Amino acid sequence: MTRPAQHRLPPAPAEFSAGLRAALDLAFVLTTPDAVVVGAVEVPAAPEPVATIPGHPVPLNEPPPARVPLLVLHGAPWRQRALRRFGGLLAEFSVNTDLQLRRDLADEAQLGRPVTARWLAAATAAHDPLGRGGALVEHARQLIARGYRPSDAEQSGRRVQALIDLYEARALLAVDQVGAQLMLGRALEQMVDFACAAAGAWLPAPAQRGGALAGIDRAAAVLLEACTQGYDLAANLRAAERLADKLLGMRTAPDWIGPRIAAAAGL
């Protein structure tokens, strides 16, 4: 199917205009779209200059490509993902049905991580003859605006898991420094997620956890930085215990009985 001549694309630097148009063309090759929604173009910051090693096969200071997500809604009973580079632009395609996509948005929101809804809320319906793309963008905006309200049981589970991971890090410290470091990282992730959820904020993406905590509790963010400084893992663990005191109200797991969860049918 050929892309219609009339379309809307999100604002982007001029050097990506041709790539955006080519990405939109590919959406019509992948399927017959009811709508094509194009997210904002994410242009990475320029890397710090790095000296090139003679004979090295990959330039050490080559910048990563710009990225753009595209949602392609169609009526066929299948879904598909695709990646395609158009010059310096990496296009990430998700082909899906409207019903399944709304289910996916609900599932992500239930977990506190509305990854798809976040970019959809700022997206542009580039091809939308039936109005489904615009309706989906508005649905995503409303979902994001509602915020995250986890249950007490969910928060209790996060607290307990963070403290179990912290315990594992302590237990491994003398025998497995790598394992201790990994468990400490997991504990810190759980603590930040707990703090964000307690503040009614959506859980941040992994790369955004530090900034998200700083926006909620600057003192806690300073403690978080202390948990990752230098090579003294024992000192980092002590800082993590102080962070647990501040965010979780304790540093060892309490007695706890979790909620009953229905088992899946069958074996």
LINDAJO-V45748 format. One record per backbone hydrogen bond with DSSP energy under -1.0 kcal/mol. CO is the residue of the C=O (numbers start at 1). NH is the residue of the N-H. If there is no record, write none. Layout:
# LINDAJO-V45748
{{CO;NH} {CO;NH}}
This chain:
# LINDAJO-V45748
{{13;16} {14;17} {16;20} {17;21} {18;22} {19;23} {20;24} {21;25} {22;26} {23;27} {26;29} {26;30} {27;31} {35;73} {36;126} {36;127} {37;71} {38;124} {42;67} {53;56} {59;62} {66;90} {67;42} {68;92} {69;39} {70;94} {71;37} {72;96} {73;34} {73;35} {76;78} {80;95} {82;93} {84;91} {86;89} {88;66} {89;86} {90;68} {91;84} {92;70} {93;82} {94;72} {95;80} {96;74} {97;101} {98;102} {99;103} {100;104} {101;105} {102;106} {103;107} {104;108} {105;109} {106;110} {107;111} {108;113} {109;112} {112;203} {113;115} {114;118} {115;119} {116;120} {117;121} {120;123} {124;38} {124;126} {126;8} {127;36} {131;135} {132;136} {133;137} {134;138} {135;139} {136;140} {137;141} {138;142} {139;143} {140;144} {141;145} {142;146} {151;155} {152;156} {153;157} {154;158} {155;159} {156;160} {157;161} {158;162} {159;163} {160;164} {161;165} {162;166} {163;167} {164;168} {165;169} {166;170} {167;171} {168;172} {172;175} {172;176} {176;180} {177;181} {178;182} {179;183} {180;184} {181;185} {182;186} {183;187} {184;188} {185;189} {186;190} {187;191} {188;192} {189;193} {190;194} {191;195} {192;196} {193;197} {194;198} {195;199} {196;201} {197;200} {200;148} {205;208} {206;209} {208;212} {209;213} {210;214} {211;215} {213;217} {217;221} {218;222} {219;223} {220;224} {221;225} {222;226} {225;228} {231;233} {232;236} {233;237} {234;238} {235;239} {236;240} {237;241} {238;242} {239;243} {240;244} {241;245} {242;246} {243;247} {244;248} {244;249} {244;250}}
